[in-house]
Amino acid sequence: MGEMVRNIPKQTKRPYVLAAVMLVMFIGAVEATIVATAMPAIIGDLGGFAHYSWVFSAYLLMNTITVLIYGKLSDLYGRKPILTVGVSIFLIGSFLCGLSASMEQLIVFRLIQGIGAGAVMPIATTIVGDIYTGEERANVQGYLSSVWGISAVMGPAVGGLLVEYVSWRWVFWVSIPLGVLSIIGIWLFLHETVEKKKPDIDYAGASLLTIAISSLMVILVEGGVRFSWTSPQVITLALIGVSTLLLFISQEKRASEPMVPLEIWKLRPILIANLVSFTTGLMLIGISSFLPAYVQGVMEKSATIAGFTLTAMSIGWPLASTAAGKLIIKIGYRTTSLIGGIFLVIGGGLFVSIVPSAGPMGAAFSSFCVGVGMGLTSTSFIVLIQGSVNWKQRGITTATNMFMRNLGNTVGAALLGGILNGQILRYFAEHGGKAGQNLTLDSTNMLLTAEHRSQLSASVKMLLQEGLSHSLHTVYIAVLVFGIISLLLVLLLPKRSNTTA
């Protein structure tokens, strides 16, 4: 408690800071659901279904890399100025995304947006860890998780309405005034004392990690689609990825202020929590990125209805997180996480068994179960991690957990996007006959709007829908596998819990 008094002066107004933090987290949370909801409309306008996963991968790549840099900088310079820089870059990227005239431009602007997004979740979460005690954090995490519920309801609803009645461009612009308001709140009400010291940023580590992840992502997205798995391009990228990853590990061992402190990975609870965050990140992106395409393309529902199937997941998330705050204190983080792991497997299994006749309600219930699993596990892990380190390490340790989830998102968007594209092309080749020879990945664009679907012959529409449905089924099998792995990892958590650290 003495540590709290030294680092967070008494004049900090905690309720107002919490409100500003929740607002900035809302911006980051709503981005996922609102953009996923709008993607079919964006593809219908700009074209380029083959680049579908790159819209998510570009954002997630920069988010994944910069989250660690921001975490380290916030430990050196304080949370307030670094969060301000990140949110500002995010808002600039959002403005530019709304101006995109082509899919290529959108991908570039999503890179800029992702650079700023790396600051949002980890620093906002770290601020809460700074201003609340260990006992308080479990309950406050429930409040933070309510942000996901609010964004889940508003994101798809607002996104769907904007797409249908205004323009998909506004899904990027709507967050700008909220971002400005959150920055004002942080500067007015958060007062922190930071020990001044010479910065020592691990730029070499950041560069090596960027190259390694970028190489892996290109392989996963384009392997088996644009490049064969044994092509010189894939082999070269694999060699670059492996070598830079090994160099990164070596660099982290030598660096005085490493991007990823290796000593925290020696703590078994933190190791397990980070690994599960990675596997659940894979699950999350597999559902949020591709479920709208299934609901609109195969079930032939509107963007608004597709958005609400994602809403169910993010309603389950905050409800479970609120319950987790109390469960952690009563039964410990291990048992709470175990219940969450079971829900992840149930949700994954429901997605594998989903059929078009199940309708949006079937998709929504599957999403809800995954959301419950995410809420129980993520809340348990944040409380566990923040209670394990002091102020000077809390920023980078929280960021490391966020990094692992973002890495899961990044790898998942690329891997599952690659699986989807490869399966669609294979299905057209094997089942399409002469019609299939003329179909490409971009032919799937025609399914995503009612206007374009009406232009298709019955046989071609059926072929496209069956191909998309078959391919997404394969994606959801992968989602289930990651859910099972998550549950097995949770079983490895130590039985003794410590919720008051």
N, C-alpha and C positions, 0 to 999 in steps of 0.2 A: 504493500500500500504506500509505503514511503517513496517507492520509485515513481508511483503515479503523481504524488505531490511535487516531486522535483521536476518532472518533465512536463506536466500539464498544469500551468498556473491556475489559480482559483477562479480568475475572471472568465475562463472558458464557460460559455453557457451551453451545457450539455444537451438540453432538449432541442435547442435551435440548431446546434451542430448536427445532432442526429437527423433532424428534418432535412438539412442541406445534404447530408451524406445519402439519405434515402432518395433524394431527388436525383443526385448524380448517378446513383446506382440504377435508378429507374431508366435513365437515358441509355445506359449500357444494356440493361435487361430488355427494354422494349425494342432495341435494334434487332435482336435475333428474331423475334416473332413478326415484327412489322415488315422486315425485308423479305423473310421467307414467304409471307403471305403475298407480297407484291411480285415475287419472282416470276410466276407464270405470265403476269401482265407485262413485265419488263421484257421477258423473252418474246412475247407476242409482238411487242413494239420494236425492239432493237434486233430481234433474231438471235441466232447463235446458241442453240440448245447445247451444242458440244462444249461451250464455255460455261455451262450452268454452274458446275462445281467450283470453277475458278473465281466466281463472284464471292463465294464464301471462303475459299482457300486463300485468296489474296489478303482479305481482311484478317483472317485468323493467323496467317503467317506472321505479319507484322505485329499483331497483338501478342502472339506467343513470344517473339523475340524481345519486344520492348517492355513487357511486363517485368522482367528481371532487372532491366536497366532502371526503370522507374522505382522499383522496390529498393534498390541500392541507393539511388539518389535521394529518396525520401528519408532514408536513415542518416544521410550526410547533411542534407539541407533542410529537412523538415517536410511534413506532409503537404502543407498548404501551398507553397510555391510550385512544387512538382505536380501536384494535382491540377493546378491552374493551367500549367503549360500543356499537360496531356489533354484536358478537356477542350482547350482552345484549338489544338490541332485536330481533334476529333470533329469539332463543329465546322472547321474549315473544310475538312474532307467531306462532311455531310452535305455542305452547300454545293461543293463541286459535283458530288454524285448525282444530285438533282438536276445538274446541267448536262449530264452525259448525252451524247448524240450517237454513241455506238457502244457495243459491248466491250470493246477494247478500252475505250475511255472510262467506262464504269469500273473496270477491273483496276486500272491505274489509280482512280480516285478512291477506290476501296482500300488500296494499299495505304494511302495517306490517312484515311479514316482509321485504319487499324493501328497506325503508328501512335495516334492519340489515345485510342481505346485501351492500350496497354496500361495506362495509368488509372483508369476509372475504377475497376473492381478491387484490385489489390490495395490501393491506397485508401479508398473509402472504407474497406473492411478493416484495414490497419488502424485508421483513426478511431474506430469503435473499440478496437483492442487497447488503444492508448488511454481513452477517457473513461473506460469502465473496468471494474475489478473482475477477477476471475469468476466470482459467483454471479455477477451481473451479466457477463457475456452470454451465458447460455440462454437467458431470457431475451436479451436484446437481439440476438441472432434471429429470434422469431420475428421481431419487428422488421429487421432487414429483409428477411425472406418474404414478408408480406408484399414487398416491392415487386417480387416476381409474380405474385398473384394479380396485383393491380396492373402491371405491365402486360400480363397474359390476357387479361380481359380487354384492356384498352388497345393493346398493340394490334391484334388481329381484327378487332372491331373497327378501330380507326383506319387501319391499313386497308381493310376490305372496302370500307366506305369511300376512302380517298381514291382507291383504284377504280371503283365503279362510277363515282360521281364527279371526281375532279381530275387527278392525274397521279400516276405512280410516283412522280417526282417529289410530291409532297411528303411521302413517307420518310424521305431523308431530311427535308426541311423542317418538319414539325418539332424536332428535338432542339433546334437552335435557341429559341427563347428560354426553354427549360434549362439548358446548359449555362446560359448567362446568369440566370437567377441562382443556380446552385453555387456558382463561383462567388457571387456577391455574398451569399449566406456564409460560406466558409470563411471569407476574409473578415466579415463583421464579427463572427461569434467564436471562431477557433483561435486560441492564443497558445502558442507552444514555445518552449525554450529549447533551442538546439545547441548542443556542444559543437563549437566551431573547430574544424580540423581540416587539414589539407585533403582534398578529394583524391581518391585513388581508384578510378573506374577501370574495370577490366574490359577495355575495348577489344583486345585480342580475343578474349573469350566470347564476347558478343559477336564478333565477326565470324569466328569459326562456327559458332552455333547457327548463325544465319545461313551460312553456306551449306552446312550439313542438313538442316531441315529443308531448305529450298531444294536441294538435290533429291532428297527422299520424296518430297511432294510432287515434283515433276515426274518421277518414276511412277508413283502410284496413280497419278491422274492420266498420264499419256501411255503408260506401259500396256501393251496389248491392244491399244487403240490407234494412236498415231505411230508409235514405235513398237516393234515386236520385242518380246521379253529378252531375246538374245541379240538384239541389235547393238551396234557399236555405241549408239547414243545412250542406251540404258546401262550398258556395262560401264561406260565412262562415268556416268552420273553416280552409279553405285560405288565405284572406286573413290570418287571425290567425296561422296557422303560418308563412307566408312573412315577414310583417312582423316577427314576434318573432324569427325566425331572423336576419334582417338586422340588427335591433337588437342581438342577441346578439353578432354578429361585430363590430359597431361598439363595443360595450361592452368586448369583449376587447382591442381595440386601445388603449383608453384606460386600462383598469384597471392599477393598479400591481402587483397580484397576481392576474392573470386566472385564471378557472376552467380554461381551456384555453390555455396559453401558445402564441401563434401562431408564435413563432420555432422551436419544435421541429418544426413542420410544414414548415419550409423545408429540413430535412435529408431528402434523398431516401430513404435507407433507412427512416427512421422513418415518412415519409409512406406509402410502399408497404406497410410492415408494418401500419400502422393501417388502410389501405384493405382489405387482404386479411383482417384480423381482422373487419372489418365484413361482408364477403361470406361468410366462413366462419361467422360468427355466424348469418346468414340460413339457411345450409344446416343448421347444427346444430339450430336450433329446428324447422325443417321436418321433420326426421327424428324427433327425440326427442318432439315434441308429438303427432304424428299416427300414427306407426307402431303404437303399441299399439292404437289404434282400428281400424286395418286388420287386424291379426292377430286381434283378438278379434271384431270385427264382421263381417269378410269371410271370414277363414279359420276362424272359430268355435273359436279356441283359448282357453285359460284366461289369467287375468291373469299367472300365473307364467311361462308360455311367452312371452307378449307381452313381459314384462320382459326375458327372456333374449335376445330379438332386439336389444334396446338394449344389453345387456351386451356383445355382440360389438363394438360400436363403441368402447366404452370399454375394452375389452381391447386392441384395435388401437392405441388412442391411447397408453397408457403404454409398450407395447412399442416403438412407433415413437419415442417421446420418449427412451427410454433409448438407442436406437440413434442418435438425432439428436445426443446429447451427444458421441458419438465421431465421428460424421460431420462435425459442424461444425468440429472441430479438423483433420480430415484433408482435407476437400474444400471447406470454407467454407459459410457460411450460405446463399448464393445457390443452389448446387447442391442442398443439402439441402432447401431450400424448394421447388425445382423438382420434385424427386422427389415431395414431398408434394402439390404441385399436380396432378401426373398422377394420383395415387391418388384425389384428390377428384373428378376428372372420371370416372374409372372407376367409383367408387362411385355417383355421380349417375346415370350411364348404366345401371347395374344396377337402380337403383330405378325408373327409367322403364320398364324392360322387365319388371319383376316382375309375376307373375300369381298368383292364389290357389293354383294347382296347384303352384307352386314351394315352398309350405309355409314354415314358420318358418325352415328352414335357408337358403333363398334370401334371405329378409329379413335373416337374421343375417350372411350373407357380404357382402351389400351394405353393411350397417352397419360391418362390420369394415374394409372398404376405405376408407370415409369416415374412420373412426377413425385409420387409419394416416396418411392425409393431414393430419388435424388435428394429430396428434402431431408430425409432421416440421415443419410450418409454425409452429405455436405456440411450440415450443421454440426454434426458430431466431430467431424474432422477439423473444422475451423476452431472450435472451442478447445479441442485437444492441442492443436498446433500453437495457438496463441498463448496457451498456458504453459508451454514448454520452454519459452525463451524470454529474454528481457527486451526492453525498449529498443536497444541498439541493433537487435537482430530481428525484431518483430516484422519490420517492413519487408526484408528480403525473405524471411521464412514464410510469411503469408503469400508473398509474390511467387515463391517457389511452388506452393500448392496450386495457386492460380495458373502458373506456367504449365504444370502437368495436365490440368484440365484443358487449357488452351491447346497444348500439344496434342492431346487426345482429339480435340475438335479439328485441329489442322490435319493430322494424319487421317482422321475419320472422313473429313470432307474429301480428301484426295483419294484415299483407299476405296471408300464406298462409292464415290463418284466414278472412279475407274471401273469398279465392278459393274455399276449400273450401265455405263456406256458400252462396255465389252459385252454384257449379256444382251443388250438391245440389238447390237449389230449381229451377234450370233443367232439370236432368235429370228431376225429378218432373213438371214441367209438360209437357215434350216427349215423355216416354215412359210416363208413368203412366196416361194415359187418365182414366177416372172415379176410379180409386183414387188416382191422383196428386193429384187436386184436394183430397183430404182429408188429404194428408200435409204435415207441416211439418218444420222442422229438428229439432224435439224428437221427431219420430217415429223418428229415427235412434237415440234412446236405447234402443229396444227390441232393437237388435242386440247391445248390449254385455254382456248377461248371458244365460246359457243359459235361465234361467227365463222371461225375457220373450220370447226368440226362439221358445220352444215355443208361445207364445200366438198367434203370427202365422200367417196362412194362407201356403201355399207361394208363391202369386203375390206377395203383399205383401212377404214376406221376400226373395224374389228381386229385386223392384224396389228395396227398400231397400239390399240388398247391392250391386247393380249401380250404383246411384246413388252410394254411398259409394266404391266401387272406382274408378268413372270420375272422381269429384271428386278423390280422392287421387292419381290418375295425373296430373292437371293440376298438382297441388302439386309432384309429383316432377319434372315437366318444369322448373318454376321452380327447383328445387334443382339440377338439372343445369346450367342456365344460369348460376347463381351459381358453380358449380364451374369452369366454363369461364372466367368472368370472373376468378376467383381465380388460375388458371393464367396467364392473360395478364398480370395485374398482377405476378406473381412474376418474369416474364421481364424486367420493367423494373428490377429490382434491379440496382445496380452490380455489376460482376464482381469487383472487389477486395473481399476480406473482411478483417475485423479482429476476431478472436475473443479478443483478450487485453486489450481496453480495460477 
